[in-house]
Amino acid sequence: MCETILKGRVKLDVIDIYQQPGLAREHQIVVTPTLIIQLPLPVRRFIGNLANITDLFSLLDLGEKGRLIL
């Protein structure tokens, strides 16, 4: 999705909670998968199955620029 529909509109950071536990704590990730949308504000979190891309894309509402943490 980030490389097709949202290409050039988002920055996606993937955090491996086992290799980067400090980042997981910093972003308060306690369950995986967790998608955190930092911009535009307010910060939003989606936890659990991210397979339904149609519903997820409608909920993202990223506007022109956004930042995702997965």
PEHUHU-V133076 format. One record per backbone hydrogen bond with DSSP energy under -0.5 kcal/mol. NH is the residue of the N-H (numbers start at 0). CO is the residue of the C=O. E is the energy in kcal/mol with one decimal. If there is no record, write none. Layout:
<<NH	CO	E> <NH	CO	E>>
This chain:
<<3	0	-0.5> <5	0	-2.4> <6	3	-0.8> <8	5	-2.8> <9	5	-0.8> <10	65	-1.0> <12	10	-0.5> <12	67	-2.1> <14	12	-0.5> <15	13	-0.5> <16	14	-0.9> <19	15	-2.7> <22	19	-0.5> <23	19	-1.8> <24	20	-2.3> <25	21	-2.6> <26	22	-2.2> <27	24	-1.4> <28	23	-3.0> <29	27	-0.7> <34	45	-3.2> <35	33	-0.5> <35	68	-3.2> <36	34	-0.5> <36	43	-3.4> <37	35	-0.7> <37	66	-2.3> <38	66	-0.8> <43	36	-2.4> <45	34	-2.8> <47	32	-2.7> <52	50	-1.8> <55	51	-2.3> <56	52	-3.1> <57	53	-1.6> <58	54	-1.6> <59	55	-1.6> <60	56	-1.0> <65	8	-1.5> <66	38	-1.0> <67	10	-3.0> <68	35	-2.5> <69	12	-3.5>>
